[in-house]
Amino acid sequence: MPDVLRKSIEVGGRTLTLETGRMAKQAGGAVFTTYGDTMVLACATMSGQPRQGIDFFPLQVEYEEKMYSVGRIPGGFIKREGRPSEKATLSSRLIDRPLRPLFPKGFRNDVQVVTTVMSVDQDNPPDMTAMIGASAAVTISKIPFNGPIAGITIGMIDNKFVINPTLEEEEISQMHLSVAGTAEAVMMVEAGANEISVARRDGGTFLRTFLATEDRSISTRTHIYFG
């Protein structure tokens, strides 16, 4: 039985832990990611042969929410999990966007990346936890991939940037900015904000500072640990 590899780093004042070798061993790559009490299992698999007759990369990214992750059990007449929520669909796209450009051009093998939210607390976002886990799972598999990537969410409270704000902090944050990328480049930016001054929306300066700290640190360490 292969050894379990477990590494931890600090992100936004909280501990991010990536573990592989314990669960989902039949997947091409599987990483169990914890951020505080939020836990996400990410698995990546690839077909043995390219799909014929297509001119696109058949990548499928799934973000699966489970009611038991928040301590609830489906009740009533229907006792199964329902269809993916709008949040789950958007989170799948959030993970897909920075991953897709890092696969080789002309790659036609089917690739499936499934992230399953196992547990959620109120302080640590599962979507970015799933993104980092998905990137690590693809990185340790045999799938050709020019990663890994990392991602964080940035809020602004009292004119100060906050890394991965909690749900309570999100309510009073003036900005919601999601950024993902490799150690060399930004791959995805998604933002929403209230009206803020020109001095506080200097995006170029902020992104350069960001790349030099949190995102580069996470993606580089993921590559060292799991690459």
For each residue, the residues with C-beta under 8 A, 3 or more apart:
1:
2: 21 25
3: 21
4: 19 20 21 22
5: 19 20 21 225 226
6: 17 18 19
7: 17 18 19 221 225 226
8: 15 16 17 18
9: 15 16 217 218 221
10: 13 14 15 16
11: 14 15 16 35 152 163 164 214 218
12: 152 162 163 164 214
13: 10 163
14: 10 11 35 36 123 124 164
15: 8 9 10 11 34 35 36
16: 8 9 10 11 33 34 35 129 132 218
17: 6 7 8 33 34 35
18: 6 7 8 31 32 33 132 133 136 222 225 226
19: 4 5 6 7 22 31 32 33 34
20: 4 5 29 30 31 32 136 137 140 226
21: 2 3 4 5 25
22: 4 19 32
23: 30 32 41
24: 27 30 41 43
25: 2 21 30
26:
27: 24 30 43 44 45 137 141
28: 43 44 45 46 137 141 142 143
29: 20 43 44 136 137 138 139 140 141 143
30: 20 23 24 25 27 41 42 43 44 137
31: 18 19 20 41 42 133 136 137 140 226
32: 18 19 20 22 23 39 40 41 42 133
33: 16 17 18 19 39 40 41 42 129 130 132 133 136
34: 15 16 17 19 37 38 39 40 129
35: 11 14 15 16 17 38 124 125 128 129 164
36: 14 15 121 123 124
37: 34 119 120 121 123 124
38: 34 35 117 119 120 121 124 125 126 129
39: 32 33 34 69 117 118 119 129
40: 32 33 34 115 116 117 118 126 129 130 133
41: 23 24 30 31 32 33 115 116 118 133
42: 30 31 32 33 113 114 115 116 130 133 134 136 137
43: 24 27 28 29 30 113 114 115 116 137
44: 27 28 29 30 111 112 113 114 134 137 138 141 143
45: 27 28 111 112 141
46: 28 109 110 111 112 141 142 143
47: 50 51 109 110 111
48: 109
49: 109
50: 47 107 108 109
51: 47 54 58 108 109 110
52: 108
53:
54: 51 58 108
55:
56:
57: 100 103 107 108 111
58: 51 54 108 109 110 111
59: 96 99 100 103 111 112 113
60: 110 111 112 113
61: 92 93 95 96 99 112 113 114 115 134
62: 92 112 113 114 115
63: 84 88 89 91 92 95 115 117 127 130
64: 84 88 114 115 116 117
65: 69 81 84 85 87 88 117
66: 69 81 116 117 118
67: 70 72 73 74 81
68: 71 72 73
69: 39 65 66 117 118 119 120 126
70: 67 120
71: 68
72: 67 68
73: 67 68
74: 67 78 79 80 81 82
75: 79
76: 79
77:
78: 74 82
79: 74 75 76
80: 74
81: 65 66 67 74
82: 74 78 85
83:
84: 63 64 65 88 89 92
85: 65 82 88 89
86: 89 90
87: 65 90 91
88: 63 64 65 84 85 91 92
89: 63 84 85 86 92 93
90: 86 87 93 94
91: 63 87 88 94 95 126 127 130
92: 61 62 63 84 88 89 95 96
93: 61 89 90 96 97
94: 90 91 97 127 131 151 178 180 188 190
95: 61 63 91 92 98 99 113 115 127 130 131 134
96: 59 61 92 93 99 100
97: 93 94 100 180 187 188
98: 95 101 102 131 149 151 180 181 187 188
99: 59 61 95 96 102 103 113 134 135 138 145 147 149
100: 57 59 96 97 103
101: 98 187
102: 98 99 145 146 147 149 182 187
103: 57 59 99 100 107 111 143 144 145 146
104: 107 144 146
105:
106:
107: 50 57 103 104 144
108: 50 51 52 54 57 58
109: 46 47 48 49 50 51 58 143
110: 46 47 51 58 60
111: 44 45 46 47 57 58 59 60 103 138 143
112: 44 45 46 59 60 61 62
113: 42 43 44 59 60 61 62 95 99 134 137 138
114: 42 43 44 61 62 64
115: 40 41 42 43 61 62 63 64 95 130 133 134
116: 40 41 42 43 64 66
117: 38 39 40 63 64 65 66 69 120 126 130
118: 39 40 41 66 69
119: 37 38 39 69
120: 37 38 69 70 117 124 126
121: 36 37 38 124
122: 166 167 168
123: 14 36 37 166 167
124: 14 35 36 37 38 120 121 129 164 166
125: 35 38 128 129 153 164
126: 38 40 69 91 117 120 129 130
127: 63 91 94 95 130 131
128: 35 125 131 132 151 152 153 164 178
129: 16 33 34 35 38 39 40 124 125 126 132 133
130: 33 40 42 63 91 95 115 117 126 127 133 134
131: 94 95 98 127 128 134 135 149 150 151 180
132: 16 18 33 128 129 135 136 149 150 151 218 222
133: 18 31 32 33 40 41 42 115 129 130 136 137
134: 42 44 61 95 99 113 115 130 131 137 138
135: 99 131 132 138 139 147 148 149 150 219 222
136: 18 20 29 31 33 42 132 133 139 140 148 222 226
137: 20 27 28 29 30 31 42 43 44 113 133 134 140 141
138: 29 44 99 111 113 134 135 141 143 145 147 148
139: 29 135 136 145 147 148 222 223 226 227
140: 20 29 31 136 137 226 227
141: 27 28 29 44 45 46 137 138 145
142: 28 46
143: 28 29 44 46 103 109 111 138
144: 103 104 107
145: 99 102 103 138 139 141 148
146: 102 103 104 182
147: 99 102 135 138 139 182 219 223
148: 135 136 138 139 145 182 219 222 223 226 227
149: 98 99 102 131 132 135 180 181 182 187 219
150: 131 132 135 180 181 214 215 216 217 218 219 222
151: 94 98 128 131 132 178 179 180 181 188 215
152: 11 12 128 163 164 178 179 210 214 215 218
153: 125 128 163 164 165 176 177 178
154: 161 162 163 165 175 176 177 178 179 210
155: 161 162 165 169 170 173 174 175 176 177
156: 159 160 161 162 173 174 175 193 196 200
157: 160 162 165 169 172 173 174
158:
159: 156 200
160: 156 157
161: 154 155 156 206
162: 12 154 155 156 157 165 169 173
163: 11 12 13 152 153 154 214
164: 11 12 14 35 124 125 128 152 153
165: 153 154 155 157 162 169 170 173
166: 122 123 124 169 170
167: 122 123 170 171
168: 122 171 172
169: 155 157 162 165 166 172 173
170: 155 165 166 167 173 176
171: 167 168
172: 157 168 169
173: 155 156 157 162 165 169 170 176
174: 155 156 157 193 194 196
175: 154 155 156 191 192 193 194 196
176: 153 154 155 170 173 191 192 193
177: 153 154 155 189 190 191 192 193
178: 94 128 151 152 153 154 188 189 190 191
179: 151 152 154 186 188 189 190 207 210 215
180: 94 97 98 131 149 150 151 186 187 188 215
181: 98 149 150 151 184 185 186 187 188 211 215 219
182: 102 146 147 148 149 185 187 219
183: 215 216 219 220 223
184: 181
185: 181 182
186: 179 180 181 189 207 211 215
187: 97 98 101 102 149 180 181 182
188: 94 97 98 151 178 179 180 181
189: 177 178 179 186 207
190: 94 177 178 179
191: 175 176 177 178
192: 175 176 177
193: 156 174 175 176 177 196 201
194: 174 175
195:
196: 156 174 175 193 200 201
197: 200 201
198: 201 202
199: 202
200: 156 159 196 197
201: 193 196 197 198
202: 198 199 205 206
203: 206 207
204: 207 208
205: 202 208 209
206: 161 202 203 209 210
207: 179 186 189 203 204 210 211
208: 204 205 211 212
209: 205 206 212 213
210: 152 154 179 206 207 213 214 215
211: 181 186 207 208 215 216
212: 208 209 216
213: 209 210 216 217
214: 11 12 150 152 163 210 217 218
215: 150 151 152 179 180 181 183 186 210 211 218 219
216: 150 183 211 212 213 219 220
217: 9 150 213 214 220 221
218: 9 11 16 132 150 152 214 215 221 222
219: 135 147 148 149 150 181 182 183 215 216 222 223
220: 183 216 217 223 224
221: 7 9 217 218 224 225
222: 18 132 135 136 139 148 150 218 219 225 226 227
223: 139 147 148 183 219 220 226 227
224: 220 221 227
225: 5 7 18 221 222
226: 5 7 18 20 31 136 139 140 148 222 223
227: 139 140 148 222 223 224
